[in-house]
């Protein structure tokens, strides 16, 4: 498999544009557990924090599963 197409930029752009539903599926967080203020910003921040701890290899696995 050609892994060169899975650059950090491609993965970062994909993550920034996925739906809340997909974020829920990937992270296990539920949007309804967070305040709806500011467009569920706390939910997005929790998901982004979770995502930031993954290695690029793990991010690629999620990208392949959900893209």
Order of alpha helices (4+ residues) and beta strands (2+ residues): alpha-alpha-alpha-alpha
